[in-house]
Amino acid sequence: MIRINLPKPPSVNNLHLNVRGRGRVKSPKYRAWIEQAGYELVVARPAKLQGPVAIDCQFEDKGSGDIDNFSKAVLDLLVRHQVIEDDRRSIVRRLNLSWSPLITGCQVTITPEGV
């Protein structure tokens, strides 16, 4: 099992911008989160898991937004840093999302899961 504390990600609605002449690009807020959360991952040095996993994300219970809009950035970051192989269905077999008044940012727990 791996447990990682990250800053709360931006909502999926704020990840990208449409820029004339460039198309869809990462928003400044998303780029800043990727950098900060990536640093937290490097410092935590989590193991790199192969195969199916179950992921539990607890988000701080502040602000607004739909809970499912916060998971995309987290999963993409875990893949980018090779903590999990991919976020496709054969790898992420279960994803549990919850709000918690006890969490600051986001706490991610990753557990290997049998097929």
DRENDO-1510 file (C-alpha; in Angstrom, 1 decimal, always signed):
<recs>
REC; n; res; u; v; w
REC; 1; MET; +0.0; +0.0; +0.0 .
REC; 2; ILE; +1.2; +3.5; -0.8 .
REC; 3; ARG; -0.2; +6.7; +0.8 .
REC; 4; ILE; +0.7; +10.1; -0.7 .
REC; 5; ASN; -0.3; +13.6; +0.4 .
REC; 6; LEU; -0.7; +16.0; -2.5 .
REC; 7; PRO; -2.1; +19.5; -2.9 .
REC; 8; LYS; -5.8; +19.6; -3.9 .
REC; 9; PRO; -5.9; +19.4; -7.7 .
REC; 10; PRO; -7.8; +21.9; -9.9 .
REC; 11; SER; -11.1; +20.7; -11.2 .
REC; 12; VAL; -11.2; +19.0; -14.6 .
REC; 13; ASN; -13.1; +22.1; -15.8 .
REC; 14; ASN; -9.9; +24.2; -15.1 .
REC; 15; LEU; -7.2; +21.9; -16.5 .
REC; 16; HIS; -7.1; +23.2; -20.1 .
REC; 17; LEU; -7.6; +26.4; -22.0 .
REC; 18; ASN; -8.4; +26.9; -25.7 .
REC; 19; VAL; -5.7; +29.2; -27.1 .
REC; 20; ARG; -6.1; +30.6; -30.6 .
REC; 21; GLY; -3.4; +29.3; -32.9 .
REC; 22; ARG; -2.3; +26.7; -30.4 .
REC; 23; GLY; -5.4; +24.7; -29.6 .
REC; 24; ARG; -5.9; +23.1; -26.2 .
REC; 25; VAL; -3.1; +23.9; -23.7 .
REC; 26; LYS; -2.7; +23.2; -19.9 .
REC; 27; SER; -3.9; +26.1; -17.9 .
REC; 28; PRO; -1.4; +28.1; -15.7 .
REC; 29; LYS; -3.2; +26.8; -12.6 .
REC; 30; TYR; -2.9; +23.1; -13.8 .
REC; 31; ARG; +0.8; +23.6; -14.7 .
REC; 32; ALA; +1.5; +25.0; -11.3 .
REC; 33; TRP; -0.3; +22.1; -9.6 .
REC; 34; ILE; +1.6; +19.5; -11.8 .
REC; 35; GLU; +4.9; +21.1; -10.6 .
REC; 36; GLN; +4.0; +21.3; -6.9 .
REC; 37; ALA; +2.3; +17.9; -6.8 .
REC; 38; GLY; +5.2; +16.4; -8.8 .
REC; 39; TYR; +7.6; +17.7; -6.3 .
REC; 40; GLU; +5.6; +16.2; -3.5 .
REC; 41; LEU; +5.8; +12.8; -5.3 .
REC; 42; VAL; +9.5; +13.1; -5.8 .
REC; 43; VAL; +10.0; +13.8; -2.1 .
REC; 44; ALA; +7.7; +11.0; -1.0 .
REC; 45; ARG; +9.5; +8.5; -3.3 .
REC; 46; PRO; +6.6; +6.1; -3.6 .
REC; 47; ALA; +7.2; +2.6; -5.0 .
REC; 48; LYS; +6.2; +2.0; -8.6 .
REC; 49; LEU; +3.4; -0.5; -8.8 .
REC; 50; GLN; +2.9; -2.9; -11.7 .
REC; 51; GLY; -0.5; -4.4; -12.4 .
REC; 52; PRO; -4.0; -3.7; -11.2 .
REC; 53; VAL; -4.6; -1.3; -8.3 .
REC; 54; ALA; -7.4; +0.2; -6.2 .
REC; 55; ILE; -7.1; +3.9; -5.6 .
REC; 56; ASP; -8.7; +5.9; -2.8 .
REC; 57; CYS; -8.6; +9.7; -3.0 .
REC; 58; GLN; -9.8; +11.8; -0.1 .
REC; 59; PHE; -10.1; +15.5; -0.9 .
REC; 60; GLU; -10.2; +18.4; +1.6 .
REC; 61; ASP; -13.8; +19.4; +2.2 .
REC; 62; LYS; -13.5; +23.0; +1.2 .
REC; 63; GLY; -14.5; +25.1; -1.8 .
REC; 64; SER; -16.8; +23.9; -4.5 .
REC; 65; GLY; -16.8; +21.5; -7.3 .
REC; 66; ASP; -18.1; +18.0; -8.1 .
REC; 67; ILE; -15.9; +15.3; -6.5 .
REC; 68; ASP; -15.4; +13.4; -9.7 .
REC; 69; ASN; -13.9; +16.5; -11.3 .
REC; 70; PHE; -10.8; +16.3; -9.1 .
REC; 71; SER; -9.7; +12.7; -9.8 .
REC; 72; LYS; -8.5; +13.2; -13.4 .
REC; 73; ALA; -5.4; +15.3; -12.5 .
REC; 74; VAL; -4.4; +12.9; -9.7 .
REC; 75; LEU; -4.6; +9.8; -12.0 .
REC; 76; ASP; -2.7; +11.6; -14.7 .
REC; 77; LEU; +0.0; +12.6; -12.3 .
REC; 78; LEU; +0.4; +9.1; -10.9 .
REC; 79; VAL; +0.9; +7.8; -14.5 .
REC; 80; ARG; +3.3; +10.6; -15.4 .
REC; 81; HIS; +5.5; +9.7; -12.5 .
REC; 82; GLN; +5.1; +6.0; -13.1 .
REC; 83; VAL; +3.6; +5.3; -9.7 .
REC; 84; ILE; +1.0; +3.3; -11.6 .
REC; 85; GLU; +1.4; +1.9; -15.1 .
REC; 86; ASP; -1.6; +3.6; -16.6 .
REC; 87; ASP; -5.1; +4.8; -15.7 .
REC; 88; ARG; -6.9; +2.4; -18.1 .
REC; 89; ARG; -9.5; +0.0; -16.8 .
REC; 90; SER; -7.1; -3.0; -16.7 .
REC; 91; ILE; -4.9; -1.2; -14.3 .
REC; 92; VAL; -7.2; +1.0; -12.2 .
REC; 93; ARG; -9.7; -1.5; -11.1 .
REC; 94; ARG; -11.4; +0.5; -8.4 .
REC; 95; LEU; -11.5; +4.3; -7.7 .
REC; 96; ASN; -13.0; +5.6; -4.4 .
REC; 97; LEU; -13.5; +9.3; -4.0 .
REC; 98; SER; -14.5; +11.1; -0.8 .
REC; 99; TRP; -14.5; +14.4; +1.0 .
REC; 100; SER; -12.8; +14.6; +4.4 .
REC; 101; PRO; -12.7; +17.5; +6.9 .
REC; 102; LEU; -9.5; +15.9; +8.2 .
REC; 103; ILE; -7.5; +16.2; +5.0 .
REC; 104; THR; -5.6; +19.2; +3.7 .
REC; 105; GLY; -5.2; +18.9; -0.1 .
REC; 106; CYS; -5.6; +15.4; -1.2 .
REC; 107; GLN; -4.6; +12.1; +0.3 .
REC; 108; VAL; -4.1; +9.2; -2.2 .
REC; 109; THR; -3.9; +5.6; -1.1 .
REC; 110; ILE; -3.0; +3.0; -3.8 .
REC; 111; THR; -3.3; -0.7; -3.1 .
REC; 112; PRO; -2.3; -3.6; -5.4 .
REC; 113; GLU; -5.4; -5.5; -6.4 .
REC; 114; GLY; -5.8; -9.0; -7.8 .
REC; 115; VAL; -7.6; -9.4; -11.2 .
</recs>
